[in-house]
Amino acid sequence: MTQLVMPQDANNWGTAFGGKVLAWIDIAAAIAAGRHADGMVVTAAMDDVHFIRPILRGDVVILKARVNYVGRSSMEVGVRVEGEVWGGERYHALSAYVTFAALDPDKRVPRQVAALDPQTDEERRRAAQGEARMLKRRELRATRLARLNT
Ligand SMILES: CC(C)(COP(=O)(O)OP(=O)(O)OC[C@H]1O[C@@H](n2cnc3c(N)ncnc32)[C@H](O)[C@@H]1OP(=O)(O)O)[C@@H](O)C(=O)NCCC(=O)NCCS
């Protein structure tokens, strides 16, 4: 997905507004997850995001999203965000992992999606690392849910 940091997307310091970048990440990731699920998906979680390098107003933003890991109904999508000075340098600004759940559009309950079929060593590595992160996320979620219920 490609965007342009317009004045309305920037903060008072001339760099991209963090909330706007998060929205772009969410959209790019949702498209990747929705394509894999071939249907409705909702954002379940976004891992902690670190804005490593500011993206300047007027720069082009390139978001590359890919499904790393698929559980039963859940998917982890990795998004790499790059800034590009018009016609010039491209720089890695930040990366994020977003978890989606596929839902049955009528009953609004999680539904199973196709398993991932990694073909290359790199895809297998991404899937294994995604699975390890997903296990940690599930633990974190269980802790948060337990706190909410006490
Ligand atoms: C996400 C949601 C659908 C989960 O529904 P649920 O009834 O709790 O169902 P489950 O616990 O079975 O979760 C579904 C899957 O998502 C995973 N999941 C849910 N929340 C998660 C989280 N915070 N982190 C990681 N995985 C999560 C579960 O592990 C499960 O994975 P699996 O099917 O691959 O085993 C529900 O909590 C929800 O609707 N949340 C609000 C979503 C939303 O409004 N998003 C913003 C707008 S799109």
The ligand as an SDF file (V2000), in Angstrom:
LIG
                    3D

 48 50  0  0  0  0  0  0  0  0999 V2000
  -11.1250  -10.7870   18.4330 C   0  0  0  0  0  0  0  0  0  0  0  0
  -12.4430  -11.4720   18.7810 C   0  0  0  0  0  0  0  0  0  0  0  0
  -13.2130  -11.7670   17.5010 C   0  0  0  0  0  0  0  0  0  0  0  0
  -12.1130  -12.7920   19.4860 C   0  0  0  0  0  0  0  0  0  0  0  0
  -13.3460  -13.4420   19.7000 O   0  0  0  0  0  0  0  0  0  0  0  0
  -13.5580  -14.5660   20.8210 P   0  0  0  0  0  0  0  0  0  0  0  0
  -15.0060  -14.8320   20.8500 O   0  0  0  0  0  0  0  0  0  0  0  0
  -12.8820  -14.1620   22.0680 O   0  0  0  0  0  0  0  0  0  0  0  0
  -12.9060  -15.8430   20.1620 O   0  0  0  0  0  0  0  0  0  0  0  0
  -11.5320  -16.6240   20.4140 P   0  0  0  0  0  0  0  0  0  0  0  0
  -11.0300  -16.5210   21.8130 O   0  0  0  0  0  0  0  0  0  0  0  0
  -11.7630  -18.0010   19.8700 O   0  0  0  0  0  0  0  0  0  0  0  0
  -10.5140  -15.8560   19.4520 O   0  0  0  0  0  0  0  0  0  0  0  0
  -10.4640  -16.1280   18.0840 C   0  0  0  0  0  0  0  0  0  0  0  0
   -9.0220  -16.3150   17.6590 C   0  0  0  0  0  0  0  0  0  0  0  0
   -8.3470  -15.0670   17.8070 O   0  0  0  0  0  0  0  0  0  0  0  0
   -7.2600  -15.2100   18.7040 C   0  0  0  0  0  0  0  0  0  0  0  0
   -7.1800  -13.9940   19.4850 N   0  0  0  0  0  0  0  0  0  0  0  0
   -8.1930  -13.2720   19.9790 C   0  0  0  0  0  0  0  0  0  0  0  0
   -7.7350  -12.1960   20.6360 N   0  0  0  0  0  0  0  0  0  0  0  0
   -6.4000  -12.2580   20.5500 C   0  0  0  0  0  0  0  0  0  0  0  0
   -5.3530  -11.4360   21.0370 C   0  0  0  0  0  0  0  0  0  0  0  0
   -5.5940  -10.3370   21.7470 N   0  0  0  0  0  0  0  0  0  0  0  0
   -4.0890  -11.7810   20.7460 N   0  0  0  0  0  0  0  0  0  0  0  0
   -3.8230  -12.8960   20.0180 C   0  0  0  0  0  0  0  0  0  0  0  0
   -4.7780  -13.7220   19.5360 N   0  0  0  0  0  0  0  0  0  0  0  0
   -6.0510  -13.4010   19.8160 C   0  0  0  0  0  0  0  0  0  0  0  0
   -7.5870  -16.4390   19.5600 C   0  0  0  0  0  0  0  0  0  0  0  0
   -6.4120  -17.0230   20.0960 O   0  0  0  0  0  0  0  0  0  0  0  0
   -8.2420  -17.3210   18.5110 C   0  0  0  0  0  0  0  0  0  0  0  0
   -7.2380  -17.8780   17.6960 O   0  0  0  0  0  0  0  0  0  0  0  0
   -7.3850  -19.3020   16.9370 P   0  0  0  0  0  0  0  0  0  0  0  0
   -8.7970  -19.4120   16.4300 O   0  0  0  0  0  0  0  0  0  0  0  0
   -6.4090  -19.2340   15.8040 O   0  0  0  0  0  0  0  0  0  0  0  0
   -7.0500  -20.3750   17.9270 O   0  0  0  0  0  0  0  0  0  0  0  0
  -13.3070  -10.5950   19.7530 C   0  0  0  0  0  0  0  0  0  0  0  0
  -12.6060  -10.4080   20.9610 O   0  0  0  0  0  0  0  0  0  0  0  0
  -13.6660   -9.2560   19.1520 C   0  0  0  0  0  0  0  0  0  0  0  0
  -14.6220   -9.1430   18.3960 O   0  0  0  0  0  0  0  0  0  0  0  0
  -12.9150   -8.1710   19.5270 N   0  0  0  0  0  0  0  0  0  0  0  0
  -13.1680   -6.8430   19.0020 C   0  0  0  0  0  0  0  0  0  0  0  0
  -12.5850   -6.6830   17.5880 C   0  0  0  0  0  0  0  0  0  0  0  0
  -12.6380   -5.2450   17.1160 C   0  0  0  0  0  0  0  0  0  0  0  0
  -13.5960   -4.5450   17.3900 O   0  0  0  0  0  0  0  0  0  0  0  0
  -11.5660   -4.7980   16.4260 N   0  0  0  0  0  0  0  0  0  0  0  0
  -11.4290   -3.4370   16.0030 C   0  0  0  0  0  0  0  0  0  0  0  0
  -12.2140   -3.1350   14.7670 C   0  0  0  0  0  0  0  0  0  0  0  0
  -11.8740   -4.1910   13.3980 S   0  0  0  0  0  0  0  0  0  0  0  0
  1  2  1  0
  2  3  1  0
  2  4  1  0
  2 36  1  0
  4  5  1  0
  5  6  1  0
  6  7  2  0
  6  8  1  0
  6  9  1  0
  9 10  1  0
 10 11  2  0
 10 12  1  0
 10 13  1  0
 13 14  1  0
 14 15  1  0
 15 16  1  0
 15 30  1  0
 16 17  1  0
 17 18  1  0
 17 28  1  0
 18 19  1  0
 18 27  1  0
 19 20  2  0
 20 21  1  0
 21 22  1  0
 21 27  2  0
 22 23  1  0
 22 24  2  0
 24 25  1  0
 25 26  2  0
 26 27  1  0
 28 29  1  0
 28 30  1  0
 30 31  1  0
 31 32  1  0
 32 33  2  0
 32 34  1  0
 32 35  1  0
 36 37  1  0
 36 38  1  0
 38 39  2  0
 38 40  1  0
 40 41  1  0
 41 42  1  0
 42 43  1  0
 43 44  2  0
 43 45  1  0
 45 46  1  0
 46 47  1  0
 47 48  1  0
M  END
$$$$
